[in-house]
Amino acid sequence: MTEHSLPELLHAAVTAVGGTERPGQVTMAEAVAEAIDAGSHLLVQAGTGTGKSLGYLVPALAHGERVVVATATLALQRQLVERDLPRTVDALHPLLRRRPEFAMLKGRSNYLCLHRLREGMPQDEEEGLFDQFEAAAPTSKLGQDLLRLRDWADDTETGDRDDLAPGVSDRAWSQISVSSRECLGASKCAYGAECFAEMARERAKLAEVVVTNHALLAIDAIEGAPVLPQHEVLIVDEAHELVSRVTGVATGELTPGQVNRAVRRAAKLVNEKAADQLQTAAEGFERLMELALPGRLEEIPEDLGYALMALRDAARTVISAMGTTRDKSVGDEDAVRKQALASVESIHDVAERITNGSEWDVVWYERHDRFGASLRVAPMSVSGLLREKLFADRSVVLTSATLKLGGDFNGVGASLGLAPEGTEGEDLPLWKGVDVGSPFDYPKQGILYVAKHLSRPARDGDRRDMLDELTELIQAAGGRTLGLFSSMRAAQLAAEELRSRIPEFPILLQGEETLGELIKNFAADPKTCLFGTLSLWQGVDVPGASCQLVVMDKIPFPRPDDPLMSARQKAVEDAGGNGFMAVAATHAALLMAQGAGRLVRAMGDRGVVAVLDQRLATARYGSYLKASLPGFWYTTDRNQVRRSLAVIDEAARKAESEDP
């Protein structure tokens, strides 16, 4: 690998980033190096504070083969590209006697499109190109965003949306970006030679380390057309998110609005007969979507089936006819044609997938107050896809603070398509799981409190006793509370109730401001509480005294009427397994492990994770869920917890008063 030992290289890198070497980090680096050398696969759980990014970057850089690092969040991508990789490469350069190149690669729609910026964009009403900068009122938010984007376009070297600060709305960005389907292609585009997306791809081809996201990794695996450069090593960080991100990429959707847009875009590009056929099919589909009832469609109703077949056939006709007859007022614009074709192809593909009725797909109908009706189709499981596409012809390392659920890696392994650890057989990737622990002393730094005395939570039931308990806990903690709720409705009700009960402790609520602003305000004022749902369970990093109480209102099982989860659970049961444990309990364990991980983020952190759901103490599956959480000191004694919170609060206030 190199004349210098791995511990030497790791020490140099840790020193360069100003970190502290941890025993778990050394163990992780050695396990990653061993997996890469052997061409094998590794699942490694590394607790918060381990320094896991250097734990995989150093052995990967030392090995010298091309590596792709895929993460779930923008924050980690930025940390890798802007902080960890530059410093690590500088530190290792004299030892390795080479300077590995690194690059970031994202999906095409993340980059500014120069063609759309300079030539205009198709508009649905006329389907010609129009100047979006002139069309938007300069005083409107959209107009201001577009003008700022035009100025930024002259200065940016990357065209990457995430390099634009402050950001702009999705609506503004969509006016100057394209999807991969809408892109003209570098060879056909007048701006191909200076295209930001193409330049990012070229940089990635030359780089030894390519940092990307789970979605692009999924597209690379699913669609068969490689978007990532060839690589010998794949490292998936935040790997607990991978299955849901891959499922999202593999999910198709049809809405009346989407279909009607496709009709408008295609109308002037095809002959009248083809356009009328698509229009008629769209109207039939829209009528049925107004009548449908939400829920899983185990069998497609006959009338909906006919409507989908009509939509599929009409879309196929339009695709074949595209460009045979044209309205001269449109002008000979490839961009107009490409956007229209992308819209119609998407309709065709999803309609065909649903009408084909694969036993491996789940189809359901949803209706949202804001977004209207939609028909969705998703894979029952992505485990087979991941086993076939992810683990072939390369060494794969998956890491997260939460991969070991219920005491072993097999639950997460199964979701990735892996057989139980140690199992050998044809087409079964051999893998190993390693838990490198955490630098934190969880039994001394945190308490896991289960409110065993509360009544068992009922779905959407009135939980006055839970709100009473929450009020008392917040008062004992002096605020400093992150409230993690199983639904947005529960978070809203709790915020409304507690704002009137304890006005001295400000309650921030997810959705009332941007997530970044909420977290910033929560961290700034120790008396403040922050309530919310899913993204808060995984997205809050507030070390110190502002977060000393993490409350979960109840065990976050998926809703019984969740079409995809219930279908997956039934499939496990039909195969003779325990569907509840394999799907619902695993889902809850992963979220609870992530949620509990919000409490201790630094060596000096102290606090309580309070679960206001007696089932964690009384139900048979409670031990499985508890085994998935950090090893906090465990109690059901409410008085002990109040005393502990009061002591922690007093110590924090004393430290704050002494802080100059």
Secondary structure as GFF3:
##gff-version 3
##sequence-region A 1 660
A	DSSP	alpha_helix	6	16	.	.	.	ID=ss1
A	DSSP	alpha_helix	23	38	.	.	.	ID=ss2
A	DSSP	beta_strand	41	45	.	.	.	ID=ss3
A	DSSP	alpha_helix	52	63	.	.	.	ID=ss4
A	DSSP	beta_strand	67	71	.	.	.	ID=ss5
A	DSSP	alpha_helix	74	78	.	.	.	ID=ss6
A	DSSP	pi_helix	79	84	.	.	.	ID=ss7
A	DSSP	alpha_helix	85	96	.	.	.	ID=ss8
A	DSSP	beta_strand	102	104	.	.	.	ID=ss9
A	DSSP	three_ten_helix	108	110	.	.	.	ID=ss10
A	DSSP	alpha_helix	114	119	.	.	.	ID=ss11
A	DSSP	beta_strand	121	122	.	.	.	ID=ss12
A	DSSP	beta_strand	129	130	.	.	.	ID=ss13
A	DSSP	alpha_helix	132	135	.	.	.	ID=ss14
A	DSSP	alpha_helix	141	155	.	.	.	ID=ss15
A	DSSP	three_ten_helix	161	163	.	.	.	ID=ss16
A	DSSP	alpha_helix	170	174	.	.	.	ID=ss17
A	DSSP	three_ten_helix	192	194	.	.	.	ID=ss18
A	DSSP	alpha_helix	196	206	.	.	.	ID=ss19
A	DSSP	beta_strand	209	213	.	.	.	ID=ss20
A	DSSP	alpha_helix	214	222	.	.	.	ID=ss21
A	DSSP	beta_strand	233	236	.	.	.	ID=ss22
A	DSSP	three_ten_helix	239	241	.	.	.	ID=ss23
A	DSSP	alpha_helix	242	249	.	.	.	ID=ss24
A	DSSP	beta_strand	252	254	.	.	.	ID=ss25
A	DSSP	alpha_helix	256	266	.	.	.	ID=ss26
A	DSSP	alpha_helix	272	291	.	.	.	ID=ss27
A	DSSP	beta_strand	295	296	.	.	.	ID=ss28
A	DSSP	alpha_helix	302	321	.	.	.	ID=ss29
A	DSSP	three_ten_helix	328	330	.	.	.	ID=ss30
A	DSSP	alpha_helix	334	356	.	.	.	ID=ss31
A	DSSP	beta_strand	361	368	.	.	.	ID=ss32
A	DSSP	beta_strand	372	379	.	.	.	ID=ss33
A	DSSP	alpha_helix	383	389	.	.	.	ID=ss34
A	DSSP	beta_strand	395	400	.	.	.	ID=ss35
A	DSSP	alpha_helix	410	415	.	.	.	ID=ss36
A	DSSP	beta_strand	431	435	.	.	.	ID=ss37
A	DSSP	alpha_helix	442	445	.	.	.	ID=ss38
A	DSSP	beta_strand	446	450	.	.	.	ID=ss39
A	DSSP	alpha_helix	464	477	.	.	.	ID=ss40
A	DSSP	beta_strand	481	484	.	.	.	ID=ss41
A	DSSP	alpha_helix	488	501	.	.	.	ID=ss42
A	DSSP	beta_strand	507	509	.	.	.	ID=ss43
A	DSSP	alpha_helix	515	524	.	.	.	ID=ss44
A	DSSP	beta_strand	529	532	.	.	.	ID=ss45
A	DSSP	alpha_helix	534	539	.	.	.	ID=ss46
A	DSSP	beta_strand	549	552	.	.	.	ID=ss47
A	DSSP	alpha_helix	563	574	.	.	.	ID=ss48
A	DSSP	alpha_helix	579	579	.	.	.	ID=ss49
A	DSSP	pi_helix	580	585	.	.	.	ID=ss50
A	DSSP	alpha_helix	586	596	.	.	.	ID=ss51
A	DSSP	beta_strand	607	611	.	.	.	ID=ss52
A	DSSP	alpha_helix	615	618	.	.	.	ID=ss53
A	DSSP	alpha_helix	622	627	.	.	.	ID=ss54
A	DSSP	beta_strand	633	635	.	.	.	ID=ss55
A	DSSP	alpha_helix	638	658	.	.	.	ID=ss56
###
